Structures are given as C-alpha cells and as structure tokens.
C-alpha cells in the first residue's frame, strides 16, 4: 500500500507540472507559443508611397517598424534622409527618429506605447530633395497580447500576388492611380512629320573663299550645338576677291569717311556748311561703317567663320571640303528636333472643324502617346478643300517638343472631337492583353497585388476608358506589370510579412 501511495503522488506532481506548462506565460503576458499579430498599411501621397509593417502595438512592448519609402516620380527607394515616427493621442504622444535607412528605402524606427487606446501614427520623411508627412488614423494600442490576438486574429493567405518592394526597386517599375477624367470620341489616322517654319536654317557663304570643314566627319545627321564652328571660308592667296584685301580697303574707306563726317559735323553745328552737304557726308560714313562691320563680322585669322545658329543637326551639306565658293552660295542647312509640324489627313465626312476638334495625340519614336498641347504645341489649321486625286482633309498641328523622327516619316495619330464624357480611366500602358481580353495588375498594398480583368472603352492617347473592373482611387501597375504577372505564375516569390 505504501508503494501505491508513492506512485500516485508522483503521478499527481507530473499532472500539475504539465498543467503549469500549458499555462506558462511570456514576459509580455501572452501564452507561450502565441505570436503577436503583424499589421501593414500602404499610404500614397503626391510624392511618396509608404508601405509599413509592424507588430500590433501593445502597452509596454517595443514595436519596430519596417517603413518602406518609395519616391513615386521614379519608383525608387529613398536612399538618404531621416524618418520620425510619432504616436499621438489628444495632442500628446511619443516619438522616435532614425537619421538614415537601415537598407535602401527601409527605415526602422521603434516606439514603446505606455497606454492603451486609439492613436494617430505619423511618419515624417526628410530627404535632401523633399519632405513629406504621412498620417495613419485610428491605430489601436492594445492592453495585452491576448487582447491583440482576440481583436486581430491570425493572418491568413488572401490569395494575392506577393511582389516585394526590394524586387520592384530593382526593375523598371511604376504605378498610377485610377482617376475619373474626360473621354472623347477619337478618329484614328496617321500623320507625317514636316519641318516647321524656323526649324531649319540654310547658311550661305558671306564671302568668296575656299571651304574648310572645322568638324571631323561632318555629315548629314551630325548633332551640333548653338555657336559651334562648322566651316570656315579662307581667301588668303587669292589674286582677286581676297577677304583680307577687301577688309583692309573697307577699313581705309571707313576711317576716311569717319574723319570727313566728324569734320563736317563741327562745321554744320557752327552753321558754316548747309544741312544737305552734312547729310551727304553722314550717309557715306554710315555706308562705309556698315560695309566694314559686315566684312569683319565672324572673321578670325583672315577666314570667315560659319557657326550653327541653334542646337540641332545637320540636315544637308551642299559643298565639299576644299571647294571654292562665291558669296551667297548655300553651304549647309541646320535643322532642329525641337519644333515640327504634324500633318494628318482624314475623310471629310467626319465633319471636323476648328470648333469641334478637342485635341491631337501622336506616337513618338518609343511608341508612347503624346499630346500636341504639351510644350505649348497647338492645332494650326484644318483644310477647307480636297483634291480629286486625294479626297482627304488635312489637319496641321505644331509640336514644340523634341521629335526624334525623320522628316517625312509616319506616325499613328488620334484626333479628339465633340463633347467629352466623364468616366474612369487609366494609362494605356497598364493593360495586359491575352487574345483580345484585357486585365490589369492592381496594387492592393505595398507588396500585395491582384490581376483583375477589365472591360475597356475609348482610347484617348495615353489613357484608356475603363467600363468595368476598377474603381477611382485604386492603384494599377503601369510599368513592370508583366514581371508581377510572372511572379504569380512562378510561385517562388517570398512570402508576405518578411523580416527586414
């Protein structure tokens, strides 16, 4: 009986120990094995995207933030600067600042809440280029881990595509908000690039001489800068039409007429010579002065210098190195990409007139849609008549932007006309097409994406109307959507909620 009692006592002690182990607690009061839920928020401003992950805020617990800051202009991580995080309630709170990212784009401030309740979480970003302030309202500080777990539950896989910020920062990536904008009926046609008045200039010889190219391999298409020396005309050694001789003769005539002018001027002011005689001398002096200044202008070392009138390119060259040319002969024509005329043609039955044309878009060399109104471009005119051989109406638009396309080349054109309707739209670049069906990649949060089918309507240049599938305020991927799509298919993307 004695042994039986001892065995029963040991069994009772073992059960008590197991019960105590089952109710063991961590230092923060949570049960052993319980994990603090993690939260994430994504906020967009005009300048910055903030994606922040952090454990639920609990009284007495230090919480470390993984705050990912992305510059929206180029979708690159913030590499320099400081971040201050503040937890504010009723105008009071606590804050912490870190003066540099822990890794490119990621700042890791930490705070330790002292009292439960609803707070405002504020991030203040300061970089060498700009500053931004981002607030998250109704952030809860829980009294205990158990309370946080009960309120938040555990994280479940929502089936979204995970694409980490570190992945997006390494590729050409960009997003854009879904907006409500004006959508027009458009006429799809093509246009041809023409030189605009003033966009080309022919440079002629201002004296007789031998052409000397001052640029190695000067050929059509060569880029030039304003004021760059292109050619020189040298007449040294020529028996006639020698520039140096002409300058010396013009200088002597100028000095002689100048002396005569000054002498007659004194006599005229003293009323010794009549006005008519003085005016005759004055006229001779002005002619001699203009002739001399014209000859010496642009002359160096006895040669007449030919310089580029503006930034541009060599459009044509009509002489060869070493040719002898006479004054007035065309030497070279310089053009610029900065201004062009776009000529489009369409059937007259559209009824297009200056009163109902609303805009013109064209595709550049990179197949990107551009608005002629950018860079102060405008619609110049719409033709009134058609020819029997070519029964089309011509539309002319001025484009005051760099157009890296040859004169005479064709480009797709869209002409907007009529009254606009207001509807949801996104950039055309956001569309993914599969056998006539369209979809987009929607950014649900900083590192969470979703592929969503959409129904499109009219295309207006760089934007497309969305009839179904998106809501204003959502964010879509405009550059890098294919990489996100492939990440969803590979199944190898790191899981959401990674540690930094």
VEXDREN-2710 file (C-alpha; in Angstrom, 1 decimal):
% VEXDREN-2710
k/r/px/py/pz
1/UNK/0.0/0.0/0.0
2/UNK/2.9/2.3/0.9
3/UNK/4.4/1.9/-2.7
4/UNK/1.0/2.5/-4.3
5/UNK/0.6/5.9/-2.4
6/UNK/4.1/7.0/-3.5
7/UNK/3.4/6.2/-7.2
8/UNK/0.1/8.1/-7.0
9/UNK/1.9/11.1/-5.6
10/UNK/4.4/11.2/-8.4
11/UNK/1.6/11.0/-11.0
12/UNK/-0.2/13.9/-9.3
13/UNK/3.0/16.0/-9.4
14/UNK/3.5/15.2/-13.1
15/UNK/0.0/16.3/-13.9
16/UNK/0.4/19.6/-12.0
17/UNK/3.7/20.3/-13.9
18/UNK/2.0/19.7/-17.2
19/UNK/-0.9/22.0/-16.3
20/UNK/1.6/24.7/-15.3
21/UNK/3.5/24.3/-18.6
22/UNK/0.2/24.5/-20.5
23/UNK/-0.5/27.9/-18.9
24/UNK/3.1/29.3/-19.0
25/UNK/3.3/32.9/-20.0
26/UNK/5.8/35.1/-21.8
27/UNK/7.2/38.3/-20.3
28/UNK/4.5/40.3/-22.1
29/UNK/1.7/38.2/-20.5
30/UNK/1.0/36.2/-23.6
31/UNK/0.9/32.4/-23.6
32/UNK/3.9/30.5/-24.8
33/UNK/3.7/29.9/-28.5
34/UNK/1.4/32.8/-29.2
35/UNK/2.7/35.2/-31.8
36/UNK/1.9/38.9/-31.8
37/UNK/-0.1/39.7/-35.0
38/UNK/1.6/41.9/-37.6
39/UNK/-0.1/44.9/-39.3
40/UNK/0.6/46.6/-42.5
41/UNK/-0.5/49.9/-44.1
42/UNK/0.0/51.5/-47.5
43/UNK/-0.4/55.2/-48.0
44/UNK/0.1/57.2/-51.2
45/UNK/0.8/61.0/-51.3
46/UNK/1.6/63.1/-54.3
47/UNK/5.3/62.4/-53.8
48/UNK/5.7/59.2/-51.8
49/UNK/4.4/55.7/-51.3
50/UNK/4.7/54.4/-47.7
51/UNK/4.4/50.7/-47.0
52/UNK/4.9/50.0/-43.4
53/UNK/4.8/46.7/-41.5
54/UNK/4.9/46.4/-37.7
55/UNK/3.7/44.1/-34.8
56/UNK/0.5/45.1/-33.2
57/UNK/1.1/47.9/-30.7
58/UNK/0.9/46.6/-27.1
59/UNK/1.4/48.5/-23.8
60/UNK/4.9/48.1/-22.6
61/UNK/6.1/46.3/-25.8
62/UNK/8.7/47.8/-28.0
63/UNK/7.5/47.8/-31.6
64/UNK/9.9/48.1/-34.5
65/UNK/8.6/49.4/-37.8
66/UNK/9.7/48.3/-41.3
67/UNK/8.8/51.5/-43.1
68/UNK/9.4/51.3/-46.9
69/UNK/9.5/54.7/-48.6
70/UNK/9.3/54.9/-52.4
71/UNK/9.7/58.1/-54.5
72/UNK/6.7/58.0/-56.8
73/UNK/8.4/60.1/-59.5
74/UNK/10.8/57.3/-60.5
75/UNK/9.6/54.5/-58.2
76/UNK/13.0/54.2/-56.5
77/UNK/13.7/53.7/-52.8
78/UNK/14.6/56.7/-50.6
79/UNK/18.3/56.3/-50.1
80/UNK/19.1/59.3/-47.9
81/UNK/17.3/61.2/-45.2
82/UNK/15.6/60.7/-41.8
83/UNK/12.3/59.5/-40.6
84/UNK/10.5/60.5/-37.4
85/UNK/7.6/58.3/-36.2
86/UNK/5.1/59.7/-33.7
87/UNK/2.3/58.1/-31.8
88/UNK/-0.2/60.8/-30.9
89/UNK/-3.4/60.9/-28.8
90/UNK/-5.1/64.1/-27.7
91/UNK/-2.2/66.2/-28.8
92/UNK/0.3/64.3/-26.8
93/UNK/2.4/61.2/-27.5
94/UNK/5.8/59.7/-28.1
95/UNK/8.2/59.8/-31.0
96/UNK/11.4/58.3/-32.3
97/UNK/13.7/59.3/-35.1
98/UNK/16.2/57.4/-37.3
99/UNK/18.6/59.5/-39.3
100/UNK/19.3/57.0/-42.1
101/UNK/17.7/54.0/-43.7
102/UNK/18.7/50.6/-42.4
103/UNK/18.8/49.5/-46.0
104/UNK/17.9/51.4/-49.2
105/UNK/14.3/52.5/-48.9
106/UNK/13.7/50.9/-45.5
107/UNK/13.7/52.9/-42.2
108/UNK/13.4/51.0/-38.9
109/UNK/12.2/53.3/-36.1
110/UNK/10.8/51.8/-32.9
111/UNK/8.4/53.0/-30.2
112/UNK/7.1/51.6/-26.9
113/UNK/3.5/52.6/-26.1
114/UNK/2.6/53.4/-22.5
115/UNK/-1.2/53.5/-22.5
116/UNK/-3.9/51.6/-24.4
117/UNK/-6.3/53.5/-26.7
118/UNK/-6.8/54.9/-30.3
119/UNK/-3.9/56.9/-31.7
120/UNK/-2.7/58.6/-34.8
121/UNK/0.5/57.3/-36.2
122/UNK/2.6/59.9/-38.1
123/UNK/5.7/59.4/-40.3
124/UNK/7.7/62.5/-41.2
125/UNK/10.2/61.9/-44.0
126/UNK/13.0/64.4/-44.7
127/UNK/15.3/63.9/-47.7
128/UNK/17.9/66.1/-49.5
129/UNK/15.3/66.6/-52.3
130/UNK/12.0/67.0/-50.5
131/UNK/10.0/66.4/-47.3
132/UNK/6.7/64.6/-46.7
133/UNK/4.3/63.8/-43.9
134/UNK/2.1/60.8/-43.8
135/UNK/-0.6/60.0/-41.2
136/UNK/-2.4/56.8/-40.3
137/UNK/-5.5/57.3/-38.2
138/UNK/-7.2/55.0/-35.7
139/UNK/-4.2/53.0/-34.8
140/UNK/-5.0/50.9/-31.7
141/UNK/-2.7/50.2/-28.8
142/UNK/-3.8/47.1/-27.0
143/UNK/-3.5/46.4/-23.3
144/UNK/-2.1/42.9/-23.8
145/UNK/-1.1/40.4/-26.5
146/UNK/-4.1/38.3/-25.8
147/UNK/-6.3/41.3/-26.4
148/UNK/-4.5/42.0/-29.7
149/UNK/-4.8/38.3/-30.8
150/UNK/-8.5/38.3/-30.0
151/UNK/-9.1/41.5/-31.9
152/UNK/-7.0/40.8/-34.9
153/UNK/-6.9/37.1/-35.2
154/UNK/-4.2/35.4/-37.2
155/UNK/-3.0/36.4/-40.7
156/UNK/-4.5/34.3/-43.5
157/UNK/-3.4/33.9/-47.1
158/UNK/-5.8/36.0/-49.2
159/UNK/-4.6/34.6/-52.5
160/UNK/-3.0/37.8/-53.7
161/UNK/0.3/38.1/-55.6
162/UNK/3.3/38.9/-53.4
163/UNK/5.9/41.1/-55.0
164/UNK/8.3/42.7/-52.6
165/UNK/9.4/46.3/-52.6
166/UNK/13.0/45.1/-53.0
167/UNK/12.0/43.3/-56.2
168/UNK/10.1/46.4/-57.6
169/UNK/13.0/48.7/-56.8
170/UNK/15.4/46.6/-58.9
171/UNK/13.4/46.8/-62.1
172/UNK/11.7/49.4/-64.3
173/UNK/8.5/49.8/-62.2
174/UNK/5.8/52.4/-62.0
175/UNK/2.2/52.7/-60.8
176/UNK/-0.6/55.2/-61.4
177/UNK/-3.9/55.9/-59.6
178/UNK/-7.2/55.1/-61.3
179/UNK/-8.8/58.5/-62.0
180/UNK/-12.0/60.0/-63.4
181/UNK/-11.4/62.1/-66.5
182/UNK/-12.7/63.4/-69.8
183/UNK/-13.1/60.8/-72.6
184/UNK/-13.6/61.9/-76.2
185/UNK/-14.6/60.3/-79.4
186/UNK/-11.5/59.9/-81.5
187/UNK/-10.6/59.5/-85.1
188/UNK/-7.7/57.1/-85.7
189/UNK/-5.5/58.1/-88.6
190/UNK/-1.8/58.7/-89.4
191/UNK/0.3/61.7/-89.7
192/UNK/3.6/62.8/-91.4
193/UNK/6.3/64.9/-89.9
194/UNK/7.1/68.1/-91.6
195/UNK/9.6/70.9/-90.8
196/UNK/8.0/73.9/-89.1
197/UNK/8.9/77.5/-90.1
198/UNK/12.1/78.5/-88.4
199/UNK/13.1/74.9/-87.5
200/UNK/15.6/74.8/-90.4
201/UNK/18.1/77.4/-91.5
202/UNK/20.3/77.5/-94.6
203/UNK/23.8/79.0/-94.0
204/UNK/25.2/80.8/-97.1
205/UNK/28.8/82.0/-97.8
206/UNK/29.2/85.6/-96.7
207/UNK/32.3/86.0/-98.8
208/UNK/34.3/84.3/-101.5
209/UNK/36.8/81.6/-100.4
210/UNK/37.8/78.0/-100.0
211/UNK/35.7/75.9/-97.8
212/UNK/37.4/74.3/-94.8
213/UNK/35.4/71.9/-92.6
214/UNK/36.1/72.5/-88.9
215/UNK/34.2/69.4/-87.7
216/UNK/35.6/65.9/-88.3
217/UNK/33.3/63.6/-90.3
218/UNK/30.7/66.4/-90.8
219/UNK/27.8/64.5/-92.4
220/UNK/24.0/64.7/-92.6
221/UNK/22.5/63.9/-89.2
222/UNK/25.5/65.2/-87.2
223/UNK/24.4/66.8/-83.9
224/UNK/25.5/70.4/-83.4
225/UNK/25.3/72.9/-80.7
226/UNK/24.4/76.6/-81.0
227/UNK/27.5/78.6/-81.8
228/UNK/29.6/75.6/-82.8
229/UNK/32.1/76.3/-85.6
230/UNK/31.1/74.2/-88.6
231/UNK/33.1/75.6/-91.5
232/UNK/35.5/78.5/-92.5
233/UNK/36.0/80.3/-95.8
234/UNK/39.6/81.2/-96.5
235/UNK/40.6/83.5/-99.3
236/UNK/44.2/84.0/-98.5
237/UNK/46.4/83.7/-101.6
238/UNK/43.6/84.5/-104.0
239/UNK/44.6/87.2/-106.5
240/UNK/41.0/88.6/-106.6
241/UNK/38.1/88.5/-104.1
242/UNK/40.6/88.3/-101.3
243/UNK/38.9/88.8/-97.9
244/UNK/41.9/90.3/-96.2
245/UNK/42.3/92.8/-99.1
246/UNK/38.7/93.7/-99.0
247/UNK/38.7/94.2/-95.2
248/UNK/41.8/96.5/-95.5
249/UNK/40.2/98.5/-98.3
250/UNK/36.9/98.8/-96.3
251/UNK/38.7/99.8/-93.2
252/UNK/40.5/102.6/-95.1
253/UNK/37.3/103.9/-96.6
254/UNK/35.6/103.7/-93.2
255/UNK/38.4/105.7/-91.5
256/UNK/38.4/108.3/-94.3
257/UNK/34.7/108.8/-94.2
258/UNK/34.7/108.9/-90.5
259/UNK/37.2/111.8/-90.4
260/UNK/35.2/113.7/-93.1
261/UNK/32.0/113.1/-91.1
262/UNK/33.5/114.4/-87.9
263/UNK/34.9/117.5/-89.6
264/UNK/31.6/118.3/-91.4
265/UNK/29.7/117.8/-88.2
266/UNK/31.6/120.5/-86.5
267/UNK/31.1/122.9/-89.4
268/UNK/27.4/122.1/-89.6
269/UNK/26.9/122.7/-85.9
270/UNK/28.7/126.0/-86.4
271/UNK/26.3/126.8/-89.3
272/UNK/29.2/127.0/-91.8
273/UNK/28.1/124.3/-94.1
274/UNK/24.4/123.6/-95.2
275/UNK/22.4/120.6/-93.9
276/UNK/22.3/118.9/-97.3
277/UNK/26.1/118.8/-97.5
278/UNK/26.4/117.4/-94.0
279/UNK/23.7/114.7/-94.6
280/UNK/25.6/113.6/-97.8
281/UNK/28.8/113.1/-95.8
282/UNK/26.9/111.4/-93.0
283/UNK/25.3/108.9/-95.4
284/UNK/28.7/108.0/-96.9
285/UNK/30.1/107.4/-93.4
286/UNK/27.2/105.1/-92.4
287/UNK/27.5/103.0/-95.6
288/UNK/31.3/102.7/-95.1
289/UNK/30.8/101.7/-91.5
290/UNK/28.2/99.0/-92.3
291/UNK/30.3/97.6/-95.0
292/UNK/33.4/97.3/-92.8
293/UNK/31.5/95.8/-89.9
294/UNK/29.9/93.2/-92.2
295/UNK/33.3/92.2/-93.6
296/UNK/34.9/91.8/-90.2
297/UNK/31.9/90.1/-88.5
298/UNK/32.7/86.4/-87.9
299/UNK/36.2/86.7/-89.2
300/UNK/39.2/85.1/-87.4
301/UNK/42.7/84.7/-88.8
302/UNK/41.6/86.0/-92.1
303/UNK/38.8/83.4/-92.5
304/UNK/35.1/83.8/-92.4
305/UNK/33.6/81.5/-89.8
306/UNK/30.3/79.6/-90.3
307/UNK/28.6/78.7/-86.9
308/UNK/25.5/76.7/-86.0
309/UNK/22.5/79.1/-85.3
310/UNK/20.9/76.8/-82.7
311/UNK/21.1/73.3/-81.2
312/UNK/20.1/70.7/-83.8
313/UNK/21.5/68.5/-86.5
314/UNK/23.0/68.8/-90.0
315/UNK/20.1/68.5/-92.4
316/UNK/22.1/68.8/-95.7
317/UNK/25.5/69.8/-97.0
318/UNK/25.8/71.3/-100.4
319/UNK/29.6/71.7/-100.7
320/UNK/32.7/69.6/-100.2
321/UNK/35.8/70.2/-98.1
322/UNK/38.2/72.3/-100.2
323/UNK/35.6/73.7/-102.7
324/UNK/35.9/77.3/-103.8
325/UNK/32.6/79.1/-103.4
326/UNK/31.3/82.6/-104.2
327/UNK/29.4/84.9/-101.8
328/UNK/25.8/83.8/-101.4
329/UNK/26.2/80.2/-102.2
330/UNK/24.4/77.8/-99.8
331/UNK/26.8/75.8/-97.7
332/UNK/24.9/73.8/-95.1
333/UNK/21.4/73.5/-93.7
334/UNK/20.8/73.0/-90.0
335/UNK/17.6/71.6/-88.5
336/UNK/16.2/71.1/-85.0
337/UNK/14.1/68.4/-83.4
338/UNK/12.5/71.0/-81.1
339/UNK/9.7/72.1/-83.4
340/UNK/7.8/70.2/-86.1
341/UNK/4.5/70.4/-88.0
342/UNK/2.4/67.2/-87.9
343/UNK/0.1/66.8/-90.9
344/UNK/-2.7/64.3/-90.6
345/UNK/-5.4/63.5/-93.2
346/UNK/-8.9/62.1/-92.9
347/UNK/-12.1/61.8/-94.8
348/UNK/-14.3/64.9/-95.0
349/UNK/-17.4/63.1/-93.8
350/UNK/-16.2/63.3/-90.2
351/UNK/-17.2/66.9/-90.3
352/UNK/-14.1/68.0/-88.4
353/UNK/-13.7/71.8/-87.9
354/UNK/-11.7/74.0/-85.6
355/UNK/-14.8/74.4/-83.5
356/UNK/-15.2/70.7/-82.6
357/UNK/-11.6/69.4/-82.6
358/UNK/-10.5/69.0/-79.0
359/UNK/-7.0/67.6/-79.2
360/UNK/-4.5/65.6/-81.1
361/UNK/-2.3/62.8/-79.9
362/UNK/0.7/61.2/-81.7
363/UNK/3.1/58.3/-81.0
364/UNK/6.8/59.1/-80.5
365/UNK/9.8/57.0/-81.5
366/UNK/9.3/54.9/-78.4
367/UNK/5.6/54.3/-79.3
368/UNK/4.4/56.4/-76.3
369/UNK/1.4/58.6/-76.9
370/UNK/2.0/62.4/-76.6
371/UNK/-0.4/65.3/-76.6
372/UNK/0.5/68.1/-79.0
373/UNK/-0.6/70.6/-76.3
374/UNK/2.3/69.6/-74.2
375/UNK/5.3/72.0/-74.6
376/UNK/2.9/74.7/-75.9
377/UNK/2.0/72.9/-79.1
378/UNK/-1.3/73.7/-80.8
379/UNK/-3.6/72.9/-83.7
380/UNK/-2.7/75.2/-86.5
381/UNK/-5.4/74.7/-89.2
382/UNK/-7.8/72.4/-90.9
383/UNK/-8.1/72.3/-94.6
384/UNK/-11.2/73.5/-96.4
385/UNK/-10.8/71.9/-99.8
386/UNK/-10.0/68.4/-101.1
387/UNK/-8.3/67.4/-104.3
388/UNK/-9.8/65.0/-106.9
389/UNK/-6.7/62.7/-106.7
390/UNK/-6.6/62.8/-102.9
391/UNK/-10.1/63.5/-101.4
392/UNK/-8.9/64.0/-97.8
393/UNK/-9.0/66.9/-95.4
394/UNK/-5.6/67.9/-94.0
395/UNK/-5.1/68.8/-90.3
396/UNK/-2.0/70.6/-89.3
397/UNK/-0.6/70.8/-85.7
398/UNK/2.5/72.4/-84.2
399/UNK/4.6/70.2/-81.9
400/UNK/7.1/72.2/-79.8
401/UNK/8.9/69.2/-78.3
402/UNK/11.8/67.0/-79.3
403/UNK/10.7/64.7/-82.1
404/UNK/13.5/62.2/-82.8
405/UNK/11.8/61.0/-86.0
406/UNK/13.0/61.8/-89.6
407/UNK/11.2/64.5/-91.6
408/UNK/8.7/62.7/-93.8
409/UNK/8.2/59.7/-91.5
410/UNK/4.7/58.5/-90.5
411/UNK/3.3/58.2/-87.0
412/UNK/-0.1/57.0/-85.6
413/UNK/-2.4/59.9/-84.8
414/UNK/-5.7/60.2/-82.8
415/UNK/-7.9/63.3/-83.2
416/UNK/-10.4/64.0/-80.4
417/UNK/-13.6/65.7/-81.4
418/UNK/-17.0/66.5/-80.0
419/UNK/-18.1/66.7/-76.3
420/UNK/-16.4/64.7/-73.6
421/UNK/-17.9/62.3/-71.2
422/UNK/-16.6/61.8/-67.6
423/UNK/-15.5/58.3/-66.8
424/UNK/-12.9/56.1/-65.2
425/UNK/-9.6/55.9/-67.0
426/UNK/-6.0/54.6/-66.6
427/UNK/-2.8/54.8/-68.7
428/UNK/-2.9/52.5/-71.7
429/UNK/0.5/51.0/-70.5
430/UNK/-1.3/49.4/-67.6
431/UNK/-3.2/47.0/-69.9
432/UNK/-2.3/43.3/-70.3
433/UNK/-3.8/41.7/-73.3
434/UNK/-4.5/38.0/-73.8
435/UNK/-6.2/37.0/-77.0
436/UNK/-8.4/40.1/-77.1
437/UNK/-9.2/40.1/-73.4
438/UNK/-7.7/42.8/-71.1
439/UNK/-6.6/42.8/-67.5
440/UNK/-4.5/45.0/-65.2
441/UNK/-2.3/44.4/-62.1
442/UNK/-3.9/46.2/-59.1
443/UNK/-1.7/47.1/-56.2
444/UNK/-3.7/46.2/-53.1
445/UNK/-1.0/47.2/-50.7
446/UNK/2.8/47.8/-50.8
447/UNK/3.7/44.3/-51.6
448/UNK/0.4/42.7/-52.4
449/UNK/-1.1/42.7/-56.0
450/UNK/-4.0/41.2/-57.8
451/UNK/-4.6/40.5/-61.5
452/UNK/-8.0/41.8/-62.5
453/UNK/-10.0/41.5/-65.7
454/UNK/-11.3/44.8/-67.1
455/UNK/-13.6/46.0/-69.9
456/UNK/-12.2/48.9/-71.8
457/UNK/-13.8/51.6/-73.9
458/UNK/-12.3/54.5/-75.9
459/UNK/-8.6/55.2/-76.1
460/UNK/-7.6/58.8/-75.8
461/UNK/-3.9/59.0/-76.4
462/UNK/-2.0/57.7/-73.4
463/UNK/-5.3/57.0/-71.5
464/UNK/-8.0/54.3/-71.9
465/UNK/-11.5/54.3/-70.6
466/UNK/-12.4/51.6/-68.1
467/UNK/-16.1/50.5/-68.2
468/UNK/-15.9/47.6/-65.7
469/UNK/-13.3/46.2/-63.2
470/UNK/-11.8/49.3/-61.5
471/UNK/-12.8/52.0/-59.0
472/UNK/-11.4/55.5/-58.9
473/UNK/-8.6/55.7/-56.3
474/UNK/-7.3/52.2/-56.8
475/UNK/-3.7/51.9/-58.0
476/UNK/-2.5/50.0/-61.1
477/UNK/0.9/49.0/-62.3
478/UNK/1.8/50.8/-65.5
479/UNK/5.4/49.6/-65.9
480/UNK/6.5/46.2/-64.7
481/UNK/3.1/44.5/-64.8
482/UNK/4.5/41.6/-66.8
483/UNK/7.0/40.9/-64.0
484/UNK/4.3/40.8/-61.4
485/UNK/2.2/38.6/-63.6
486/UNK/5.2/36.2/-63.9
487/UNK/5.7/36.2/-60.2
488/UNK/2.2/35.0/-59.7
489/UNK/2.9/32.1/-62.1
490/UNK/6.3/31.1/-60.7
491/UNK/5.2/30.6/-57.1
492/UNK/8.7/31.4/-55.9
493/UNK/8.0/34.9/-54.6
494/UNK/8.9/35.3/-50.9
495/UNK/6.0/35.2/-48.5
496/UNK/4.4/38.4/-47.4
497/UNK/5.3/39.8/-44.0
498/UNK/9.1/39.2/-44.4
499/UNK/11.5/40.5/-41.8
500/UNK/14.0/43.2/-42.6
END
